């Protein structure tokens, strides 16, 4: 298989990426590789509100695999079968995400561009395929959810001085607050004095955290 596109997002590193697609309304755009920059290939796609992305965990490629992993949902202390989780460490490092399609634009230089929201992908992630989301076939609201019956995160209160927040472009200010509200720290780290650094868009966001709130202390343009 060969990538057909890549996605551009606010996440240049893995730290801070939402743990599931759709839980944070982060912006992104999908740019096709040169041989797939054909307008006819996306004809009719703008009639769908959501699309499926099939992509590669490009930062988790390895030669071996384990039949069990430690899901963060369970605190990293209990092992579950790899096929019962969405761990990036899989025999084939393939991801599947449903994202909201805002619009399809035709660019004179790079062909069709898909503007999306809610992606849980790192900037530059290779995309292998794109398929329309069909509510009548893809939605199963009464389905069992195993050990993940409820959203994992308890939303945190985010304290960010306005003079810091306004350093960011307006369109990514709320997405940043939403990402922080879901507590991007590893679930085993609870040091209230530690200052964490998260790359977001073209900025480094530095913050502290306790059990109930995230406190932004600095935002640097990088």
N, C-alpha and C positions, 0 to 999 in steps of 0.2 A: 504494500500500500504506500501511497505517496500523499503528503499533505496537499490539500487543495487551497488552503488559506491559512491565515494566522489572525489572532485577535489582539487588538490593542486595548489595554485596560489601565487602571490606576495603580496596578500592583506590580512593580518591577522585581519584587522578591516574593517568596512564599509567605513570609510573616504578614499576618493581617488579612489574608484572603478569606472571605466568608466561607464557613464550613459547608455550606450547601448553596446551590443556585437559588436565586429568587428571594433569599431572606434579607438582602440588602440591595437597594435600588441603584447599584453602581453603574455608571455609563461605560460603554465599550463600542468598538466598531470592528467589523470583520473585513479584512482586505484579502482578496483572492491572489493566489500565485499567478505569475504571468500567463501560463498556458490555460488558466481557467477564467480569465478576465473576459468573459463572453456574456453579453447582456441577455441573450436567449436562455442561458443556464438558470437564471433566476426569474424568468417570466412567470408571473402568477404568484410569486412568493409574498408579495406585498398584500395579498388577500388574507394572510394568516397573522394572528396576534402573537403567537409563540412559535418558536422553532426548537428542535433538538440539535445540539452540537455533539458530535462524536470527535473526541480529541485525545491527544497524547499527554500523559503525565511526563513531560519532557525532562523534569528535574528529578524524576524517580526511576529512571531506567537502570536496571541492574541485570546481571547474568543469572542470579539465582532467585529463588522464591521460597516463601514459607507458607505452609498450609494454614497457619493461624497468625493473627495479628492482635495488637492491643488497641481497641477503639478508644479514642479520647472520650467518647460518650460515657464509657464505663470507668473513667478516671485513669486509664492506662494501666490498670492493675489486673485486668481479667482478659483472657484470650478468647477470641471467637474465630470461627472459620473465615478465611479470607473472602470466600464467596458469600458470606453473610454480612459483609461490611462494604463500605465505600472507600476503603483504604487505598492510597495511591500505590502501595507496594503489592503489585499483583503479577501473576505470570506474564500477562501482556498489559503494559501500562496504559490502558485505555480508560478514558473518562467519558461520562455521559451527563449532559446538563440541558435543562430546559430554560430558555431565556426569552424575555419579551422582545419582540421585533418592533421597533419604532417606525422605521422607514427603510426604503431601499433607494439609494442615490446612485446616479451614473456620473462617475468622475472621468473627465476627458483624458487623464493621465493613467489612472489605475483601474479603470473599469467600474463595475458595480461594487458598491460598498454597503454593508449591512450595519445599521445603527441599532444597538441592542441595549437592554438594561438587565441588571440582575445576574451577570456572569460571575462565576466563582473560579475564574481562570487567571493565571499569571500573564502579564504582558508578554506577547510574543509566542504564546502557546500555539503549537501546530493544530490545525483543524483538519480532520480526515473526511468528514462528511457533514452535511446539513440536511435535515428533514423537517417537514412541517409537523407541528404538534396538532393532533386531532382530539378534541375534547371527548367525543363520543367513544373513542377507542382507548385513549391514553389516560383518562382520568378515572380513578377508582377510589372515591372518597370514603367508602366503607371498608377498605382493605385493612388487614392487620399490619402492624408495623414492628413486630418483633420486640427487640429491646429498645427501639427508638420511637416510642409511642408519642412523645411530646418533644417540642423543640428543646434542644440541649441547653441553650443559653438562657440565663436569667438576665434581662436587660439591665444594664448598668446606667446610672446617672452620669452624664458627661459634663464636666466643668471645663469650658474652654473660653478664655477671655476673648471678647469680640475683636480686639486689636490683633490677636493672633489668627483667629479664624478668617478675618478679612484679607489676610495675605494670600489666601487661596482664591482661584477663580470661582465665581458665584455658583457655577454648575456642579462643582464638586464639594462645596462646603457641607451640604446636608448629607451626601453619601459618606463623607469622612466621619461625621458625628454618628451616623448609623453603624458604621464599621466599628467604631470605638465602643458604642453601646452594647455590642455583642461580645465585648471583651476578647481582643485578639491574643491575649497571653496564652501560652500553653497551660493547660488545666492543672498542672502540677506546680506551677509557680505562684506564690502568694506573698511575696516580700513587698510590704507597703512602701519601703524606702527605695526600692530599686527603680531606676529610670529606664524605661524601655524606649527603643527607637524603631519606628515603623516607616518604611518608605511608602509614600502615597503620592501618586501623580508625579510631579517633579519636586517633591518636598520630602523632608524628613520630619516626622512628627514625633516628639518626645513627650512621654507621659509617665505618670505614676498611677498606681491603682491600689485600692483596698477592697474590702468585701462588697462594697455597694456602689462605688463610684470610680470613674476615670478622671484624672486631673491632667489636662494638657499644660505642659510647662514651657514648651518651645516649639516653634515651627520654622524650619530652615529651608531656604531654597537651595537645591543642589544641582 
